Amino acid sequence: TSITGAKMASKSENNNVYLFIPNLIGYFRVITMILSFLVAFDRPYLFFGLYFVSAFLDALDGHAARYFDQCSSYGAVLDMVTDRCSTTGLILVLSHFYPRYTLIWMASILIDLTSHYAHLYSSLSSGRTSHKSGNENRILALYYSKPILFSLCASNEAMFLGFYIVYFTSGMPIFAGLGIWEVFLYASIPLGIFKQFMNVVQLWQAFVDIAEMDKLNRLKNE
């Protein structure tokens, strides 16, 4: 009996979702994100470093979840919420430094939040276990392939970070009179803008899918 109890206790500990390694990484992401925003307005390099660490860990937690066989809905939601909060926070900081472009920053936030929420709702309602898989839209299926998704998300974050750091300094000149941070910004803009376009595609497809599910449900009830 004692052996059985010990096995059950061990199994319970192994299934403690709160302490899964990828989720511990997620908690650290939240901490570094909060610390970065506390210094965002007067310590640009410290902010850049902290925010970069949080963004880098975003690429690490998924690998950890698969490696340790600790994928969970809790972790997936924690990851997405942290992503949306960090990007939204950074754009709000940019709206402070670049008030002339407030409408652009507002549009970026609204498209980001609504597209991800609508796509997640559509995915769960259709019975898919992940919003990143099972996309019938070929463009979205290609978008959610790992190399492309990583490149676009990284470029999107780099673009916003570039706007942030260029406000304070252009950096050491390295090409055609442009500073290193200006080159960093300009190099990330094309894919960063394309990521915004994909958010619109994702939002449109989500509403199409939800409308189709409503149609099917009504036909079933007739």
N, C-alpha and C positions, 0 to 999 in steps of 0.2 A: 504493500500500500504506500509506504514511504517512497519507494522507487517511482511508482506511478505518479505520486504527487509531485515529486521532483521534476519528472519529465514534463508534466503539465505546466509547472511553474516556469521551466526553461522555455517551453514552447510559447507561453504567454509573453515572456520577456522578448523572445525573438519576433513576436507579432505586435510589439508595441510601436505603432506607426509613428507616434510622436518622436521616437528616438531612432528612427531609420536614418542611416548615414546621409542620404541625399536631403532629408528634411533638416538635419542638423546644419548642413551646408546652406539650406534655404534660410534658416534662422540667422546665420552669420551674414547672409546677403542683406537681410532686413536691417541688421545692426549697422553694417557699413553704409547702407543707403541712408539711414537716418543721420548718422554722423556726417556724411557728406553734405547733406542739406543744411546742417547746423553751421557749416563754415563756408557755404556756397557764395556768400556775398562779399567776403573780405579775404579769403585765403584760397585763391583759385587753384594753385598747384596741389594743395592738400585735398581740395574737393575733387579735382581731376583724378588723383590717385585712389581715393576712397571709392569714387563712383566706378572707376575702371575695375577695381577689385570685385565690386558687386556684380558688374556686368560679366567679368571673366568667370566668376563662380556660376553664373547662369548656364554657361556651356559645360560646366563640370558636374552639376548635380544630376543631369540626365544620364550621363555616362555612369555615374556612381549608382544610380537606381538600377540600371540594367546589369552592371557588373555584380552587384551584391544581391540581385533579384529582389529589389525592394521598391518596385514600382507601386504607386498607390494613387487613388483619386485625391486623397488629402495632399500629397506632394505635388500633383499636377495643378491643383487649384492654388496652392501656396506659391508655386512657381509663376503661374499666370498673373495672380494678383500682385506679386512683387514686381513683375515686369511692367504691368500697367501703372503701378504707383511710381516706380522709379522714372519711367519715361515721362509721365504726366508732371511729376515734380520738376524734372529738368526743363521741360518746356515752360513751366510757370516761371522758373528762374530766368529763362531767356526772355520772357515777356516783360520782365522787370528791366533787363538791360537793353532790350530792343523794343520799346513801347510802340514805335511806328508800325511794327509788324504784328501787333496784338491779334488782329483778325486771322492772320495766317497761323499763329500759335494756337488760337482757339480752334480753328478748323482741324489742325493736326491732332489735338486732344480728342475732339468729338469723333473724328473718323476712327481713331485708334480704339477708343473705348467701345463705340457702338459696333464696329465691325467684329471685334473679338467676342463681345457678348452675344451678338446675333449668331455668329458662327458656332460658338460653343453651345448655345441653346439648340440650334438646328441639329448639331451633331448628336447631342444627348437624346433629343426627341426622336431621332431616326434610329436609335439603338446602337450607334457607334460608340466604342469604348474610348476613343480619343478623337479630338478635333483635328489631329494631324494626319489621320489615316482614313481611308475609305471615301475620299473625295471623288465624285463622279465627274466634276468639272476638271478637264485635263490641265487647264492652266493652274488651278489650285493644287492639283495632285503634283504637278511639277514644282510648284512653289514650296510645297511642304516636304519635298525631298531634302534630305539633311544638308548636302553641300550648298544648295541654293538658299534654303531658309537661313542657314547660318550666315552666309555671305550678305544677304539682304538685311537681316537683323543687325549684324555687326556694323554694316555701313550706315544704317539708320541711326544707331547710337553714336557712331563716330561723327556723323554729320552734326547732330545736336551738340555733342561735346566740342566739336570744332568751332561752332558758332560761339559757344561759351568761352573757350580759351582765347579765341581771337579778339574778343572784347577787351581782354587785359593785355595781350601781347601777340605780336605776329611771329615772334621767335627769331632765331638766327637765320639770316638770308641763305637760301640754299639753291634756288633756281629762279632765273629771270627776275631777280629782285624780290621774289616772294620769300617770306619767312617760312620756317618749317611747319608752323601751325596753320598758316594759310594754305600751304600745299596739302596738309592733312585734311583740311576742310574741303578744299576744291576737289580733291580726289574722291571724297566720300559722297559728294552731292548727287552725282548721277544715280547711283544705286539707292541712295537714301530717298530720293524722289520716287524712284520706281517702287520702293517699299510702300510709300504712301498710296501709289496707284493700286498696288495689290491689296491694300486694305479696303479700297473702294470696291474692287472686284469681289473680295471676300464678303463684304456687306451686301452687295447686290445678289450674289449667289445664295446667301443665307436666307434672304427674304423670299427668293424664288422657291427654295426648298421648303420653307415653312408654309408658303401659300399652297404648294403641291400637297403637303401633308394634310392641311386643312381640307383641301378638295377631296382627297381620298377618304378621310374620316367622315365627311358628309355623305359621300356615296355609300359607305358601309352602313350608315345609319338610316338610309332611305328604305 
